[in-house]
Amino acid sequence: MPHSFAGNALVLGLLATIGPFAIDMYIPARPSMAEHLQTSTAAAQMTLMAFFLGFGVTSR
């Protein structure tokens, strides 16, 4: 079954908003995540790097 242009545009638009939306929710929570996980702020920042690597690999 062929995909419609509007359906493809909707899916691509939603995929394009996932990354920024996830980051906007994640960054403010990082200090409390580090506190609750009893780790350093630097270690909590590494999770953001892992997110970007994973998002970059899946976006290829």
PDB file of N, CA, C, O and CB in Angstrom:
ATOM      1  N   MET A   1       0.842  -1.174   0.000  1.00  0.00           N
ATOM      2  CA  MET A   1       0.000   0.000   0.000  1.00  0.00           C
ATOM      3  C   MET A   1       0.890   1.241   0.000  1.00  0.00           C
ATOM      4  O   MET A   1       1.740   1.372   0.880  1.00  0.00           O
ATOM      5  CB  MET A   1      -0.959  -0.004   1.217  1.00  0.00           C
ATOM      6  N   PRO A   2       0.725   2.150  -0.950  1.00  0.00           N
ATOM      7  CA  PRO A   2       1.564   3.345  -1.010  1.00  0.00           C
ATOM      8  C   PRO A   2       1.238   4.308   0.131  1.00  0.00           C
ATOM      9  O   PRO A   2       0.088   4.446   0.550  1.00  0.00           O
ATOM     10  CB  PRO A   2       1.388   4.050  -2.360  1.00  0.00           C
ATOM     11  N   HIS A   3       2.278   4.959   0.613  1.00  0.00           N
ATOM     12  CA  HIS A   3       2.112   5.931   1.688  1.00  0.00           C
ATOM     13  C   HIS A   3       1.759   7.287   1.099  1.00  0.00           C
ATOM     14  O   HIS A   3       2.253   7.666   0.038  1.00  0.00           O
ATOM     15  CB  HIS A   3       3.390   6.029   2.548  1.00  0.00           C
ATOM     16  N   SER A   4       0.914   7.995   1.789  1.00  0.00           N
ATOM     17  CA  SER A   4       0.541   9.319   1.306  1.00  0.00           C
ATOM     18  C   SER A   4       1.606  10.335   1.710  1.00  0.00           C
ATOM     19  O   SER A   4       2.360  10.124   2.659  1.00  0.00           O
ATOM     20  CB  SER A   4      -0.845   9.734   1.856  1.00  0.00           C
ATOM     21  N   PHE A   5       1.649  11.422   0.981  1.00  0.00           N
ATOM     22  CA  PHE A   5       2.606  12.484   1.279  1.00  0.00           C
ATOM     23  C   PHE A   5       2.329  13.070   2.657  1.00  0.00           C
ATOM     24  O   PHE A   5       3.265  13.327   3.414  1.00  0.00           O
ATOM     25  CB  PHE A   5       2.548  13.588   0.206  1.00  0.00           C
ATOM     26  N   ALA A   6       1.063  13.284   2.997  1.00  0.00           N
ATOM     27  CA  ALA A   6       0.710  13.865   4.298  1.00  0.00           C
ATOM     28  C   ALA A   6       1.114  12.928   5.439  1.00  0.00           C
ATOM     29  O   ALA A   6       1.583  13.388   6.480  1.00  0.00           O
ATOM     30  CB  ALA A   6      -0.805  14.160   4.364  1.00  0.00           C
ATOM     31  N   GLY A   7       0.936  11.640   5.251  1.00  0.00           N
ATOM     32  CA  GLY A   7       1.332  10.676   6.279  1.00  0.00           C
ATOM     33  C   GLY A   7       2.835  10.661   6.492  1.00  0.00           C
ATOM     34  O   GLY A   7       3.309  10.637   7.628  1.00  0.00           O
ATOM     35  N   ASN A   8       3.584  10.676   5.393  1.00  0.00           N
ATOM     36  CA  ASN A   8       5.045  10.712   5.494  1.00  0.00           C
ATOM     37  C   ASN A   8       5.514  12.000   6.148  1.00  0.00           C
ATOM     38  O   ASN A   8       6.417  11.979   6.985  1.00  0.00           O
ATOM     39  CB  ASN A   8       5.684  10.567   4.111  1.00  0.00           C
ATOM     40  N   ALA A   9       4.905  13.124   5.773  1.00  0.00           N
ATOM     41  CA  ALA A   9       5.280  14.408   6.355  1.00  0.00           C
ATOM     42  C   ALA A   9       4.996  14.430   7.852  1.00  0.00           C
ATOM     43  O   ALA A   9       5.781  14.983   8.622  1.00  0.00           O
ATOM     44  CB  ALA A   9       4.534  15.549   5.658  1.00  0.00           C
ATOM     45  N   LEU A  10       3.886  13.838   8.270  1.00  0.00           N
ATOM     46  CA  LEU A  10       3.546  13.785   9.688  1.00  0.00           C
ATOM     47  C   LEU A  10       4.560  12.951  10.465  1.00  0.00           C
ATOM     48  O   LEU A  10       5.022  13.362  11.530  1.00  0.00           O
ATOM     49  CB  LEU A  10       2.139  13.214   9.877  1.00  0.00           C
ATOM     50  N   VAL A  11       4.900  11.799   9.941  1.00  0.00           N
ATOM     51  CA  VAL A  11       5.872  10.930  10.620  1.00  0.00           C
ATOM     52  C   VAL A  11       7.234  11.614  10.702  1.00  0.00           C
ATOM     53  O   VAL A  11       7.868  11.588  11.757  1.00  0.00           O
ATOM     54  CB  VAL A  11       6.001   9.575   9.884  1.00  0.00           C
ATOM     55  N   LEU A  12       7.690  12.216   9.625  1.00  0.00           N
ATOM     56  CA  LEU A  12       8.983  12.900   9.650  1.00  0.00           C
ATOM     57  C   LEU A  12       8.967  14.087  10.607  1.00  0.00           C
ATOM     58  O   LEU A  12       9.954  14.341  11.297  1.00  0.00           O
ATOM     59  CB  LEU A  12       9.362  13.369   8.245  1.00  0.00           C
ATOM     60  N   GLY A  13       7.868  14.805  10.652  1.00  0.00           N
ATOM     61  CA  GLY A  13       7.750  15.925  11.583  1.00  0.00           C
ATOM     62  C   GLY A  13       7.798  15.468  13.028  1.00  0.00           C
ATOM     63  O   GLY A  13       8.451  16.100  13.858  1.00  0.00           O
ATOM     64  N   LEU A  14       7.113  14.377  13.335  1.00  0.00           N
ATOM     65  CA  LEU A  14       7.140  13.848  14.696  1.00  0.00           C
ATOM     66  C   LEU A  14       8.529  13.340  15.069  1.00  0.00           C
ATOM     67  O   LEU A  14       8.981  13.548  16.195  1.00  0.00           O
ATOM     68  CB  LEU A  14       6.117  12.728  14.848  1.00  0.00           C
ATOM     69  N   LEU A  15       9.202  12.683  14.145  1.00  0.00           N
ATOM     70  CA  LEU A  15      10.560  12.214  14.414  1.00  0.00           C
ATOM     71  C   LEU A  15      11.526  13.373  14.642  1.00  0.00           C
ATOM     72  O   LEU A  15      12.448  13.268  15.451  1.00  0.00           O
ATOM     73  CB  LEU A  15      11.054  11.350  13.262  1.00  0.00           C
ATOM     74  N   ALA A  16      11.313  14.470  13.933  1.00  0.00           N
ATOM     75  CA  ALA A  16      12.190  15.633  14.089  1.00  0.00           C
ATOM     76  C   ALA A  16      11.978  16.324  15.431  1.00  0.00           C
ATOM     77  O   ALA A  16      12.881  17.008  15.913  1.00  0.00           O
ATOM     78  CB  ALA A  16      11.956  16.627  12.955  1.00  0.00           C
ATOM     79  N   THR A  17      10.817  16.163  16.042  1.00  0.00           N
ATOM     80  CA  THR A  17      10.559  16.828  17.326  1.00  0.00           C
ATOM     81  C   THR A  17      10.944  15.978  18.525  1.00  0.00           C
ATOM     82  O   THR A  17      11.033  16.502  19.636  1.00  0.00           O
ATOM     83  CB  THR A  17       9.104  17.199  17.427  1.00  0.00           C
ATOM     84  N   ILE A  18      11.171  14.703  18.343  1.00  0.00           N
ATOM     85  CA  ILE A  18      11.478  13.822  19.480  1.00  0.00           C
ATOM     86  C   ILE A  18      12.783  14.231  20.161  1.00  0.00           C
ATOM     87  O   ILE A  18      12.828  14.338  21.387  1.00  0.00           O
ATOM     88  CB  ILE A  18      11.568  12.359  19.014  1.00  0.00           C
ATOM     89  N   GLY A  19      13.830  14.459  19.396  1.00  0.00           N
ATOM     90  CA  GLY A  19      15.132  14.808  19.972  1.00  0.00           C
ATOM     91  C   GLY A  19      15.099  16.074  20.813  1.00  0.00           C
ATOM     92  O   GLY A  19      15.458  16.028  21.990  1.00  0.00           O
ATOM     93  N   PRO A  20      14.678  17.209  20.248  1.00  0.00           N
ATOM     94  CA  PRO A  20      14.635  18.438  21.049  1.00  0.00           C
ATOM     95  C   PRO A  20      13.690  18.342  22.253  1.00  0.00           C
ATOM     96  O   PRO A  20      13.997  18.868  23.322  1.00  0.00           O
ATOM     97  CB  PRO A  20      14.215  19.600  20.173  1.00  0.00           C
ATOM     98  N   PHE A  21      12.559  17.684  22.087  1.00  0.00           N
ATOM     99  CA  PHE A  21      11.614  17.546  23.194  1.00  0.00           C
ATOM    100  C   PHE A  21      12.217  16.725  24.330  1.00  0.00           C
ATOM    101  O   PHE A  21      12.076  17.077  25.501  1.00  0.00           O
ATOM    102  CB  PHE A  21      10.313  16.897  22.709  1.00  0.00           C
ATOM    103  N   ALA A  22      12.888  15.633  23.979  1.00  0.00           N
ATOM    104  CA  ALA A  22      13.506  14.788  25.001  1.00  0.00           C
ATOM    105  C   ALA A  22      14.606  15.531  25.743  1.00  0.00           C
ATOM    106  O   ALA A  22      14.725  15.413  26.962  1.00  0.00           O
ATOM    107  CB  ALA A  22      14.071  13.519  24.371  1.00  0.00           C
ATOM    108  N   ILE A  23      15.407  16.293  25.016  1.00  0.00           N
ATOM    109  CA  ILE A  23      16.494  17.040  25.643  1.00  0.00           C
ATOM    110  C   ILE A  23      15.946  18.135  26.545  1.00  0.00           C
ATOM    111  O   ILE A  23      16.468  18.347  27.639  1.00  0.00           O
ATOM    112  CB  ILE A  23      17.415  17.644  24.578  1.00  0.00           C
ATOM    113  N   ASP A  24      14.909  18.832  26.111  1.00  0.00           N
ATOM    114  CA  ASP A  24      14.320  19.890  26.922  1.00  0.00           C
ATOM    115  C   ASP A  24      13.748  19.359  28.225  1.00  0.00           C
ATOM    116  O   ASP A  24      13.734  20.079  29.223  1.00  0.00           O
ATOM    117  CB  ASP A  24      13.240  20.600  26.143  1.00  0.00           C
ATOM    118  N   MET A  25      13.283  18.133  28.244  1.00  0.00           N
ATOM    119  CA  MET A  25      12.774  17.543  29.481  1.00  0.00           C
ATOM    120  C   MET A  25      13.906  16.956  30.327  1.00  0.00           C
ATOM    121  O   MET A  25      13.799  16.901  31.552  1.00  0.00           O
ATOM    122  CB  MET A  25      11.741  16.458  29.164  1.00  0.00           C
ATOM    123  N   TYR A  26      14.971  16.526  29.690  1.00  0.00           N
ATOM    124  CA  TYR A  26      16.035  15.797  30.361  1.00  0.00           C
ATOM    125  C   TYR A  26      17.029  16.710  31.072  1.00  0.00           C
ATOM    126  O   TYR A  26      17.429  16.422  32.200  1.00  0.00           O
ATOM    127  CB  TYR A  26      16.762  14.941  29.367  1.00  0.00           C
ATOM    128  N   ILE A  27      17.433  17.801  30.432  1.00  0.00           N
ATOM    129  CA  ILE A  27      18.490  18.651  30.974  1.00  0.00           C
ATOM    130  C   ILE A  27      18.139  19.227  32.344  1.00  0.00           C
ATOM    131  O   ILE A  27      18.990  19.186  33.233  1.00  0.00           O
ATOM    132  CB  ILE A  27      18.783  19.779  30.011  1.00  0.00           C
ATOM    133  N   PRO A  28      16.935  19.761  32.568  1.00  0.00           N
ATOM    134  CA  PRO A  28      16.642  20.286  33.907  1.00  0.00           C
ATOM    135  C   PRO A  28      16.635  19.209  35.001  1.00  0.00           C
ATOM    136  O   PRO A  28      16.827  19.530  36.174  1.00  0.00           O
ATOM    137  CB  PRO A  28      15.305  20.985  33.890  1.00  0.00           C
ATOM    138  N   ALA A  29      16.421  17.965  34.643  1.00  0.00           N
ATOM    139  CA  ALA A  29      16.358  16.892  35.632  1.00  0.00           C
ATOM    140  C   ALA A  29      17.719  16.301  35.973  1.00  0.00           C
ATOM    141  O   ALA A  29      17.826  15.506  36.907  1.00  0.00           O
ATOM    142  CB  ALA A  29      15.458  15.805  35.135  1.00  0.00           C
ATOM    143  N   ARG A  30      18.757  16.670  35.239  1.00  0.00           N
ATOM    144  CA  ARG A  30      20.080  16.066  35.432  1.00  0.00           C
ATOM    145  C   ARG A  30      20.641  16.240  36.840  1.00  0.00           C
ATOM    146  O   ARG A  30      21.129  15.260  37.402  1.00  0.00           O
ATOM    147  CB  ARG A  30      21.045  16.651  34.448  1.00  0.00           C
ATOM    148  N   PRO A  31      20.601  17.439  37.449  1.00  0.00           N
ATOM    149  CA  PRO A  31      21.156  17.556  38.809  1.00  0.00           C
ATOM    150  C   PRO A  31      20.449  16.658  39.836  1.00  0.00           C
ATOM    151  O   PRO A  31      21.102  16.050  40.684  1.00  0.00           O
ATOM    152  CB  PRO A  31      21.071  19.000  39.268  1.00  0.00           C
ATOM    153  N   SER A  32      19.135  16.580  39.757  1.00  0.00           N
ATOM    154  CA  SER A  32      18.433  15.718  40.716  1.00  0.00           C
ATOM    155  C   SER A  32      18.672  14.240  40.397  1.00  0.00           C
ATOM    156  O   SER A  32      18.672  13.407  41.304  1.00  0.00           O
ATOM    157  CB  SER A  32      16.918  16.025  40.707  1.00  0.00           C
ATOM    158  N   MET A  33      18.875  13.909  39.126  1.00  0.00           N
ATOM    159  CA  MET A  33      19.222  12.532  38.778  1.00  0.00           C
ATOM    160  C   MET A  33      20.558  12.149  39.398  1.00  0.00           C
ATOM    161  O   MET A  33      20.700  11.063  39.960  1.00  0.00           O
ATOM    162  CB  MET A  33      19.271  12.354  37.251  1.00  0.00           C
ATOM    163  N   ALA A  34      21.539  13.045  39.294  1.00  0.00           N
ATOM    164  CA  ALA A  34      22.857  12.769  39.860  1.00  0.00           C
ATOM    165  C   ALA A  34      22.764  12.604  41.377  1.00  0.00           C
ATOM    166  O   ALA A  34      23.431  11.745  41.954  1.00  0.00           O
ATOM    167  CB  ALA A  34      23.845  13.898  39.502  1.00  0.00           C
ATOM    168  N   GLU A  35      21.937  13.429  42.019  1.00  0.00           N
ATOM    169  CA  GLU A  35      21.775  13.333  43.463  1.00  0.00           C
ATOM    170  C   GLU A  35      21.109  12.012  43.862  1.00  0.00           C
ATOM    171  O   GLU A  35      21.564  11.337  44.786  1.00  0.00           O
ATOM    172  CB  GLU A  35      20.954  14.516  43.981  1.00  0.00           C
ATOM    173  N   HIS A  36      20.047  11.654  43.171  1.00  0.00           N
ATOM    174  CA  HIS A  36      19.331  10.427  43.517  1.00  0.00           C
ATOM    175  C   HIS A  36      20.132   9.172  43.197  1.00  0.00           C
ATOM    176  O   HIS A  36      19.999   8.160  43.886  1.00  0.00           O
ATOM    177  CB  HIS A  36      18.008  10.382  42.789  1.00  0.00           C
ATOM    178  N   LEU A  37      20.954   9.226  42.169  1.00  0.00           N
ATOM    179  CA  LEU A  37      21.786   8.077  41.816  1.00  0.00           C
ATOM    180  C   LEU A  37      23.118   8.070  42.561  1.00  0.00           C
ATOM    181  O   LEU A  37      23.932   7.163  42.386  1.00  0.00           O
ATOM    182  CB  LEU A  37      22.038   8.063  40.326  1.00  0.00           C
ATOM    183  N   GLN A  38      23.333   9.097  43.398  1.00  0.00           N
ATOM    184  CA  GLN A  38      24.550   9.244  44.199  1.00  0.00           C
ATOM    185  C   GLN A  38      25.803   9.169  43.333  1.00  0.00           C
ATOM    186  O   GLN A  38      26.714   8.381  43.585  1.00  0.00           O
ATOM    187  CB  GLN A  38      24.604   8.169  45.285  1.00  0.00           C
ATOM    188  N   THR A  39      25.817  10.014  42.304  1.00  0.00           N
ATOM    189  CA  THR A  39      26.957  10.066  41.400  1.00  0.00           C
ATOM    190  C   THR A  39      27.336  11.523  41.171  1.00  0.00           C
ATOM    191  O   THR A  39      26.656  12.431  41.647  1.00  0.00           O
ATOM    192  CB  THR A  39      26.639   9.356  40.054  1.00  0.00           C
ATOM    193  N   SER A  40      28.407  11.737  40.451  1.00  0.00           N
ATOM    194  CA  SER A  40      28.856  13.097  40.184  1.00  0.00           C
ATOM    195  C   SER A  40      28.056  13.712  39.033  1.00  0.00           C
ATOM    196  O   SER A  40      27.402  13.017  38.256  1.00  0.00           O
ATOM    197  CB  SER A  40      30.360  13.112  39.859  1.00  0.00           C
ATOM    198  N   THR A  41      28.135  15.029  38.958  1.00  0.00           N
ATOM    199  CA  THR A  41      27.464  15.732  37.866  1.00  0.00           C
ATOM    200  C   THR A  41      28.081  15.342  36.523  1.00  0.00           C
ATOM    201  O   THR A  41      27.380  15.245  35.516  1.00  0.00           O
ATOM    202  CB  THR A  41      27.548  17.258  38.073  1.00  0.00           C
ATOM    203  N   ALA A  42      29.394  15.121  36.516  1.00  0.00           N
ATOM    204  CA  ALA A  42      30.066  14.728  35.275  1.00  0.00           C
ATOM    205  C   ALA A  42      29.562  13.383  34.773  1.00  0.00           C
ATOM    206  O   ALA A  42      29.391  13.192  33.569  1.00  0.00           O
ATOM    207  CB  ALA A  42      31.579  14.671  35.484  1.00  0.00           C
ATOM    208  N   ALA A  43      29.325  12.460  35.681  1.00  0.00           N
ATOM    209  CA  ALA A  43      28.811  11.152  35.268  1.00  0.00           C
ATOM    210  C   ALA A  43      27.392  11.277  34.733  1.00  0.00           C
ATOM    211  O   ALA A  43      27.017  10.578  33.792  1.00  0.00           O
ATOM    212  CB  ALA A  43      28.849  10.161  36.443  1.00  0.00           C
ATOM    213  N   ALA A  44      26.605  12.161  35.326  1.00  0.00           N
ATOM    214  CA  ALA A  44      25.250  12.384  34.832  1.00  0.00           C
ATOM    215  C   ALA A  44      25.279  13.037  33.449  1.00  0.00           C
ATOM    216  O   ALA A  44      24.401  12.783  32.625  1.00  0.00           O
ATOM    217  CB  ALA A  44      24.457  13.257  35.819  1.00  0.00           C
ATOM    218  N   GLN A  45      26.278  13.871  33.195  1.00  0.00           N
ATOM    219  CA  GLN A  45      26.394  14.505  31.881  1.00  0.00           C
ATOM    220  C   GLN A  45      26.786  13.493  30.813  1.00  0.00           C
ATOM    221  O   GLN A  45      26.481  13.684  29.636  1.00  0.00           O
ATOM    222  CB  GLN A  45      27.417  15.639  31.925  1.00  0.00           C
ATOM    223  N   MET A  46      27.456  12.422  31.212  1.00  0.00           N
ATOM    224  CA  MET A  46      27.817  11.385  30.242  1.00  0.00           C
ATOM    225  C   MET A  46      26.576  10.709  29.672  1.00  0.00           C
ATOM    226  O   MET A  46      26.609  10.207  28.548  1.00  0.00           O
ATOM    227  CB  MET A  46      28.731  10.339  30.891  1.00  0.00           C
ATOM    228  N   THR A  47      25.483  10.689  30.431  1.00  0.00           N
ATOM    229  CA  THR A  47      24.256  10.098  29.909  1.00  0.00           C
ATOM    230  C   THR A  47      23.710  10.934  28.758  1.00  0.00           C
ATOM    231  O   THR A  47      23.095  10.398  27.836  1.00  0.00           O
ATOM    232  CB  THR A  47      23.202   9.967  31.020  1.00  0.00           C
ATOM    233  N   LEU A  48      23.934  12.239  28.808  1.00  0.00           N
ATOM    234  CA  LEU A  48      23.515  13.098  27.700  1.00  0.00           C
ATOM    235  C   LEU A  48      24.339  12.796  26.453  1.00  0.00           C
ATOM    236  O   LEU A  48      23.810  12.786  25.342  1.00  0.00           O
ATOM    237  CB  LEU A  48      23.650  14.585  28.083  1.00  0.00           C
ATOM    238  N   MET A  49      25.636  12.550  26.640  1.00  0.00           N
ATOM    239  CA  MET A  49      26.476  12.179  25.508  1.00  0.00           C
ATOM    240  C   MET A  49      26.012  10.849  24.905  1.00  0.00           C
ATOM    241  O   MET A  49      25.986  10.686  23.685  1.00  0.00           O
ATOM    242  CB  MET A  49      27.950  12.087  25.943  1.00  0.00           C
ATOM    243  N   ALA A  50      25.650   9.915  25.765  1.00  0.00           N
ATOM    244  CA  ALA A  50      25.154   8.627  25.275  1.00  0.00           C
ATOM    245  C   ALA A  50      23.852   8.813  24.502  1.00  0.00           C
ATOM    246  O   ALA A  50      23.622   8.144  23.495  1.00  0.00           O
ATOM    247  CB  ALA A  50      24.944   7.645  26.446  1.00  0.00           C
ATOM    248  N   PHE A  51      23.006   9.718  24.973  1.00  0.00           N
ATOM    249  CA  PHE A  51      21.762  10.006  24.254  1.00  0.00           C
ATOM    250  C   PHE A  51      22.058  10.541  22.861  1.00  0.00           C
ATOM    251  O   PHE A  51      21.471  10.089  21.877  1.00  0.00           O
ATOM    252  CB  PHE A  51      20.905  11.015  25.037  1.00  0.00           C
ATOM    253  N   PHE A  52      22.977  11.511  22.779  1.00  0.00           N
ATOM    254  CA  PHE A  52      23.307  12.078  21.472  1.00  0.00           C
ATOM    255  C   PHE A  52      23.932  11.048  20.540  1.00  0.00           C
ATOM    256  O   PHE A  52      23.644  11.041  19.344  1.00  0.00           O
ATOM    257  CB  PHE A  52      24.250  13.255  21.639  1.00  0.00           C
ATOM    258  N   LEU A  53      24.770  10.192  21.067  1.00  0.00           N
ATOM    259  CA  LEU A  53      25.357   9.141  20.235  1.00  0.00           C
ATOM    260  C   LEU A  53      24.275   8.191  19.726  1.00  0.00           C
ATOM    261  O   LEU A  53      24.243   7.855  18.542  1.00  0.00           O
ATOM    262  CB  LEU A  53      26.423   8.359  21.026  1.00  0.00           C
ATOM    263  N   GLY A  54      23.400   7.767  20.614  1.00  0.00           N
ATOM    264  CA  GLY A  54      22.327   6.872  20.211  1.00  0.00           C
ATOM    265  C   GLY A  54      21.375   7.518  19.219  1.00  0.00           C
ATOM    266  O   GLY A  54      20.960   6.883  18.250  1.00  0.00           O
ATOM    267  N   PHE A  55      21.031   8.770  19.454  1.00  0.00           N
ATOM    268  CA  PHE A  55      20.123   9.471  18.549  1.00  0.00           C
ATOM    269  C   PHE A  55      20.789   9.694  17.189  1.00  0.00           C
ATOM    270  O   PHE A  55      20.137   9.627  16.147  1.00  0.00           O
ATOM    271  CB  PHE A  55      19.686  10.819  19.160  1.00  0.00           C
ATOM    272  N   GLY A  56      22.098   9.959  17.217  1.00  0.00           N
ATOM    273  CA  GLY A  56      22.825  10.163  15.959  1.00  0.00           C
ATOM    274  C   GLY A  56      22.930   8.884  15.146  1.00  0.00           C
ATOM    275  O   GLY A  56      22.818   8.913  13.921  1.00  0.00           O
ATOM    276  N   VAL A  57      23.142   7.775  15.816  1.00  0.00           N
ATOM    277  CA  VAL A  57      23.252   6.489  15.116  1.00  0.00           C
ATOM    278  C   VAL A  57      21.920   6.086  14.509  1.00  0.00           C
ATOM    279  O   VAL A  57      21.870   5.592  13.383  1.00  0.00           O
ATOM    280  CB  VAL A  57      23.744   5.395  16.071  1.00  0.00           C
ATOM    281  N   THR A  58      20.836   6.297  15.257  1.00  0.00           N
ATOM    282  CA  THR A  58      19.521   5.908  14.731  1.00  0.00           C
ATOM    283  C   THR A  58      19.026   6.875  13.673  1.00  0.00           C
ATOM    284  O   THR A  58      18.144   6.522  12.891  1.00  0.00           O
ATOM    285  CB  THR A  58      18.505   5.823  15.857  1.00  0.00           C
ATOM    286  N   SER A  59      19.564   8.076  13.624  1.00  0.00           N
ATOM    287  CA  SER A  59      19.119   9.064  12.633  1.00  0.00           C
ATOM    288  C   SER A  59      19.825   8.892  11.292  1.00  0.00           C
ATOM    289  O   SER A  59      19.442   9.506  10.296  1.00  0.00           O
ATOM    290  CB  SER A  59      19.357  10.473  13.157  1.00  0.00           C
ATOM    291  N   ARG A  60      20.842   8.064  11.275  1.00  0.00           N
ATOM    292  CA  ARG A  60      21.601   7.884  10.040  1.00  0.00           C
ATOM    293  C   ARG A  60      20.776   7.336   8.980  1.00  0.00           C
ATOM    294  O   ARG A  60      21.261   7.122   7.869  1.00  0.00           O
ATOM    295  CB  ARG A  60      22.761   7.016  10.240  1.00  0.00           C
TER     296      ARG A  60
END
